[in-house]
Amino acid sequence: MATTDLGAVHGSRVVWTAFVVAAFGFGVGFYGPGIYLVALHRSHGWPIATISLAITAHFLAGALLITVLPDVYRRFGAAATTVSGAALAAAGAIAWTNAQELWQLVPALLLSGAGWSAMSGAALNLIVAPWFEHDRARAISTAFNGASIGGLLFAPLWTVLIARAGLQAAGAMVALATVTIVCPLAWVVLRRAPPATASKGVPPMTRRALLGQPGFMTLSAAFALGMFVQIGLFAHLIARLEPAFGSTIAAFAISLATLCAVLGRSLMGRLLGGHDRRLAMAANFLVQAVGTLLLAFGDGMAPLAVGCVLFGLGVGNLTSLPPLIAQREFRPADVGTVVALVTAINQAVFAFAPAIFGGLRDATGAYPEVFLAGAVLQAIAAGIIVVGRRFS
């Protein structure tokens, strides 16, 4: 990781700290709820629909808190906010895995939602962006790759721990690891304030004013659609691939898509440079759309595998490119708020994606129509992001 022009060597330390925060934040707050769904249904017999509703509420609670995250960072700083987020995420993991009654999911989702908000993509941008100007694309890409690594490591880790030690012990071990690794690292590295920039002392725009700007609306709408498709299709990808691959290879296909997300994000970070970031994102959406079409109509292992690769190459950029577009199009004082609002809106929208795509699957009786709908939405997202160039 190259050093930053604003903070020299410490900027690289900040990036790798954000990488670790992302790995644990996404491993516990993003991938964890899907594990809880299966485990709680199996252990207690609770309806999947009811647990799914709690998971949706987890993401909605996080989305609400993300909208005020820039204010929290300005008041308390990155170190205190991240340490608190890790502690809340750990408490949420313990609460979810120890729930014995359905009502206990309410405090669990509030804790986990709060922890997730402080370790989400919006939080990563607030940690990293103040240290970088010219090399921000690479810095953001590196930090956000921690999210993909979190998916690769934590999904199988949760499964193994639950199988060998039980749900409650698994939650305790993951919570302990989160607190003992993230909290000291964040406190040591993130307490140092970033160098002063030209935006210091400049009052940020209000959220209402930002929401009314066409540039913000096109940015938010495009990424909300893209994330809606991405989350919805990931939730149903194994079910789509099992008839062709079998359950074991289908699970590896998810890992393949996640590895491609790391590759795609790293390539974008290295190649983006001064190129038009909206056009780059439009191309990203279209590559995903082609992959989604292959997943919709592919027959046999080869086309479905290529579909996973193309879909996966664009996955990581849906979280790392919004901060880079915001950096180019908005004042430095407003970038953190823009990214937080985009992330919150994305999360509020994609929280409903698995259920909506599942309903479409039940209505049509097959997955090709579901994935075709996803490809159409991805193409629409590409069009929206390009239209927004006239306002940038």
C-alpha positions in Angstrom: 0.0 0.0 0.0 1.5 3.3 -1.1 1.8 6.0 1.6 -0.6 8.9 1.5 0.3 12.4 0.5 -1.4 13.8 3.6 -0.2 11.5 6.4 2.9 9.7 5.2 3.3 6.2 6.8 0.5 6.5 9.3 -2.0 6.7 6.4 -1.1 3.1 5.4 -1.6 2.0 9.0 -5.0 3.6 8.9 -5.9 1.7 5.7 -4.9 -1.7 7.1 -6.7 -1.0 10.3 -9.8 -0.2 8.3 -9.2 -3.5 6.4 -9.4 -5.4 9.8 -12.4 -3.4 10.8 -14.1 -4.3 7.5 -13.3 -8.0 7.9 -14.9 -8.2 11.4 -17.7 -5.7 10.6 -18.9 -7.5 7.6 -18.1 -11.0 9.0 -20.3 -10.3 12.1 -22.7 -7.6 11.0 -23.3 -8.5 7.3 -22.8 -12.2 7.0 -23.7 -13.1 10.6 -27.4 -12.6 10.3 -27.7 -15.2 7.5 -26.0 -17.7 9.7 -28.3 -16.8 12.6 -31.3 -17.4 10.3 -30.4 -21.1 9.7 -29.1 -21.8 13.2 -32.1 -20.3 15.1 -34.6 -22.0 12.8 -32.8 -25.3 13.3 -32.4 -25.1 17.0 -35.8 -23.5 18.0 -38.0 -24.2 15.0 -38.9 -20.5 14.7 -40.5 -19.5 11.4 -37.9 -18.4 8.8 -40.2 -15.5 7.9 -40.1 -14.2 11.5 -36.3 -14.5 11.8 -36.0 -12.9 8.3 -38.1 -10.0 9.5 -35.7 -9.5 12.5 -32.8 -9.5 10.1 -34.5 -6.9 7.9 -35.0 -4.8 11.1 -31.3 -5.2 11.9 -30.3 -3.6 8.6 -33.0 -0.9 8.9 -31.8 0.0 12.4 -28.2 0.2 11.0 -29.4 2.3 8.1 -31.0 4.8 10.4 -27.9 5.1 12.5 -25.6 5.4 9.5 -27.3 8.7 8.5 -25.9 10.3 11.7 -22.5 8.6 11.6 -20.6 11.6 10.2 -21.8 13.7 13.2 -20.7 11.0 15.6 -17.3 10.9 14.0 -16.9 14.7 14.2 -17.9 14.7 17.9 -16.2 11.5 19.2 -13.5 10.6 16.7 -12.8 7.5 14.7 -11.1 5.6 17.5 -13.9 5.9 20.1 -16.6 5.3 17.5 -14.9 2.2 16.1 -14.2 0.7 19.5 -17.8 1.3 20.6 -19.1 -0.3 17.3 -16.9 -3.4 17.8 -18.2 -3.8 21.4 -21.8 -3.4 20.2 -21.3 -5.8 17.4 -19.9 -8.4 19.8 -22.8 -7.8 22.2 -25.2 -8.3 19.3 -23.6 -11.6 18.3 -24.0 -12.9 21.8 -27.6 -11.7 22.0 -28.5 -13.3 18.7 -26.9 -16.6 19.5 -28.3 -16.8 23.1 -31.9 -15.9 22.1 -34.4 -18.4 23.7 -37.6 -16.5 23.0 -38.6 -14.6 19.9 -38.9 -11.3 21.7 -35.2 -11.5 22.6 -34.4 -10.9 18.9 -35.5 -7.2 19.4 -32.6 -6.2 21.7 -30.3 -8.4 19.7 -31.1 -6.7 16.4 -30.8 -3.2 18.0 -27.3 -4.1 19.4 -26.1 -5.7 16.1 -27.6 -2.9 14.0 -25.8 -0.3 16.0 -22.5 -2.2 15.8 -22.9 -2.8 12.1 -23.5 1.0 11.5 -20.1 1.8 13.0 -18.2 -0.8 11.0 -20.1 -0.5 7.7 -18.9 0.9 4.4 -19.8 4.4 5.4 -17.6 4.0 8.5 -14.7 2.7 6.5 -14.9 5.8 4.3 -14.9 8.1 7.3 -11.9 6.3 8.7 -9.8 6.3 5.5 -10.9 9.3 3.3 -9.5 12.1 5.5 -6.0 10.7 5.1 -6.0 10.6 1.3 -6.5 12.8 -1.7 -4.7 11.7 -4.9 -4.4 8.0 -3.9 -7.8 7.6 -2.4 -9.0 5.1 -4.9 -6.3 2.5 -4.0 -6.7 3.3 -0.3 -10.5 2.8 -0.4 -10.2 -0.4 -2.5 -7.6 -1.9 -0.1 -9.7 -1.1 3.0 -12.9 -2.4 1.4 -11.2 -5.7 0.4 -11.4 -6.5 4.1 -15.2 -6.8 3.7 -14.7 -9.6 1.0 -12.1 -11.3 3.1 -14.6 -11.2 6.0 -17.1 -13.0 3.9 -14.5 -15.6 2.9 -13.4 -16.3 6.4 -16.4 -15.7 8.6 -19.1 -17.7 6.7 -17.2 -21.0 7.0 -15.9 -20.1 10.4 -19.4 -19.5 11.8 -20.5 -22.8 10.3 -17.6 -24.8 11.8 -17.8 -23.2 15.2 -21.6 -23.9 15.4 -21.2 -27.5 14.3 -18.4 -28.2 16.8 -19.1 -26.0 19.8 -22.8 -25.1 19.5 -24.5 -21.8 18.7 -24.0 -20.0 22.0 -20.3 -20.9 22.2 -19.8 -19.9 18.6 -21.3 -16.5 19.3 -19.1 -16.0 22.4 -15.9 -16.9 20.5 -16.6 -14.6 17.6 -17.6 -11.8 20.0 -14.4 -12.3 22.0 -12.2 -12.2 18.9 -14.0 -9.1 17.7 -13.3 -7.2 20.9 -9.8 -8.4 21.5 -8.6 -7.7 17.9 -10.5 -4.7 16.7 -10.7 -2.6 19.9 -7.0 -2.3 20.8 -6.0 -1.9 17.1 -8.5 0.8 16.5 -7.7 2.6 19.7 -3.9 2.7 19.0 -4.0 3.6 15.3 -7.2 5.7 14.9 -6.6 8.1 17.8 -4.2 10.1 15.7 -6.1 12.9 13.9 -5.7 13.2 10.2 -3.7 16.2 8.8 -5.6 19.4 8.4 -7.2 19.9 4.9 -8.8 22.8 3.1 -12.3 21.6 4.3 -11.5 22.1 8.0 -13.9 24.7 9.3 -16.1 24.6 6.3 -19.7 23.9 7.4 -21.2 20.9 5.7 -24.5 21.1 3.7 -27.6 19.9 5.4 -28.9 16.4 4.6 -32.1 17.9 3.2 -30.1 20.1 0.8 -28.0 17.1 -0.3 -31.0 14.9 -0.9 -32.5 17.5 -3.3 -29.4 17.6 -5.6 -29.8 15.7 -8.9 -26.2 14.5 -8.7 -26.9 12.9 -5.3 -30.3 11.4 -6.4 -28.8 9.7 -9.5 -25.8 8.4 -7.4 -28.1 7.1 -4.7 -30.7 5.6 -7.0 -28.2 3.7 -9.1 -26.3 2.2 -6.2 -29.6 1.4 -4.4 -30.7 -0.6 -7.4 -27.4 -2.3 -7.8 -27.1 -3.3 -4.2 -30.8 -4.5 -4.2 -30.0 -6.9 -7.0 -26.7 -7.9 -5.6 -28.0 -8.8 -2.1 -31.1 -10.4 -3.5 -29.3 -12.6 -6.0 -26.6 -13.6 -3.5 -29.3 -14.8 -1.1 -30.6 -17.2 -3.9 -27.4 -18.0 -5.7 -26.8 -21.4 -4.1 -30.4 -22.5 -4.7 -30.0 -21.5 -8.4 -26.7 -23.4 -8.8 -27.4 -26.5 -6.8 -29.3 -28.3 -9.7 -26.2 -27.9 -11.9 -23.3 -28.1 -9.5 -24.6 -29.9 -6.4 -24.6 -28.3 -3.0 -20.9 -28.5 -2.3 -19.7 -27.0 -5.5 -22.5 -24.5 -5.4 -21.1 -23.2 -2.1 -17.6 -23.0 -3.7 -19.2 -20.9 -6.5 -20.1 -18.3 -3.8 -16.5 -18.3 -2.7 -15.4 -17.8 -6.4 -17.7 -14.8 -6.7 -16.3 -13.3 -3.5 -12.7 -13.8 -4.7 -13.6 -12.1 -8.0 -15.0 -9.2 -5.9 -11.5 -8.7 -4.4 -9.9 -8.9 -7.8 -12.4 -6.5 -9.4 -12.1 -4.0 -6.6 -8.3 -4.1 -6.7 -8.2 -3.7 -10.5 -10.6 -0.8 -10.3 -8.5 0.9 -7.6 -5.3 0.6 -9.7 -6.8 1.5 -13.1 -9.3 4.1 -12.2 -6.9 7.0 -11.9 -8.4 10.2 -13.4 -10.9 8.4 -15.6 -14.6 9.2 -15.4 -15.9 7.4 -12.3 -19.5 7.3 -13.4 -18.6 5.7 -16.7 -16.5 3.2 -14.8 -19.4 2.3 -12.6 -21.8 2.0 -15.6 -19.4 -0.5 -17.1 -19.3 -2.3 -13.8 -23.1 -2.6 -13.8 -23.2 -3.9 -17.4 -20.5 -6.5 -16.7 -22.6 -7.7 -13.8 -25.7 -7.7 -16.0 -24.0 -10.0 -18.5 -23.0 -12.3 -15.7 -26.5 -12.3 -14.3 -28.0 -13.2 -17.7 -25.6 -16.1 -17.9 -26.8 -17.2 -14.4 -30.4 -16.8 -15.6 -30.2 -18.8 -18.8 -26.9 -20.7 -18.7 -27.1 -24.4 -19.1 -24.2 -26.4 -17.7 -21.2 -25.7 -15.5 -19.1 -23.5 -17.9 -21.6 -20.7 -18.6 -22.8 -20.7 -15.0 -19.2 -20.5 -13.7 -18.5 -17.6 -16.1 -21.6 -15.9 -14.9 -20.4 -16.2 -11.3 -17.0 -14.6 -12.3 -18.6 -11.7 -14.2 -21.2 -11.1 -11.5 -18.5 -11.3 -8.8 -16.0 -9.0 -10.5 -18.5 -6.1 -10.0 -19.6 -7.0 -6.4 -16.8 -5.1 -4.5 -17.1 -2.0 -6.5 -20.6 -1.3 -5.4 -19.3 -0.5 -2.0 -16.0 1.1 -2.8 -17.0 3.4 -5.8 -19.6 5.6 -4.2 -17.0 7.3 -1.9 -14.8 7.9 -5.0 -17.6 9.4 -7.0 -18.6 11.5 -4.1 -15.0 12.7 -3.7 -15.0 13.9 -7.3 -18.5 15.6 -7.3 -19.0 17.0 -3.8 -17.2 19.4 -1.5 -14.7 17.7 0.9 -16.9 18.9 3.8 -19.9 17.0 2.4 -18.3 13.8 1.2 -18.7 11.9 4.5 -22.4 12.8 4.7 -23.0 11.9 1.1 -21.5 8.5 1.5 -23.4 7.9 4.8 -26.7 8.8 3.2 -26.0 6.7 0.1 -25.0 3.7 2.3 -28.1 4.2 4.5 -30.5 4.4 1.5 -28.8 1.3 0.0 -29.2 -0.6 3.2 -32.8 0.4 3.6 -33.6 -0.8 0.1 -31.6 -4.0 0.0 -32.9 -5.2 3.3 -36.1 -6.2 1.5 -34.3 -7.8 -1.5 -34.1 -11.5 -0.4 -37.8 -11.6 0.5 -38.8 -9.8 -2.8 -36.7 -12.1 -5.0 -38.0 -15.1 -3.0 -41.5 -14.0 -3.7 -40.8 -13.6 -7.4 -39.3 -17.1 -7.4 -42.4 -18.5 -5.8 -44.7 -16.6 -8.2 -42.8 -17.8 -11.3 -41.8 -21.2 -10.1 -38.3 -20.9 -11.6 -35.1 -18.8 -11.2 -34.4 -17.6 -14.8 -37.1 -15.0 -14.5 -35.7 -13.9 -11.2 -32.2 -13.4 -12.5 -33.5 -11.8 -15.7 -35.2 -9.2 -13.6 -31.9 -8.6 -11.8 -30.1 -8.1 -15.1 -32.7 -5.6 -16.2 -32.4 -3.6 -13.0 -28.6 -3.6 -13.3 -28.9 -2.2 -16.8 -31.3 0.5 -15.5 -28.7 1.3 -12.8 -26.1 1.8 -15.5 -28.3 4.2 -17.3 -29.1 6.2 -14.2 -25.4 6.6 -13.2 -24.6 7.8 -16.8 -27.5 10.3 -16.8 -26.1 11.8 -13.6 -22.9 12.9 -15.4 -24.7 16.0 -16.6 -25.1 17.1 -13.0 -21.6 16.3 -11.9 
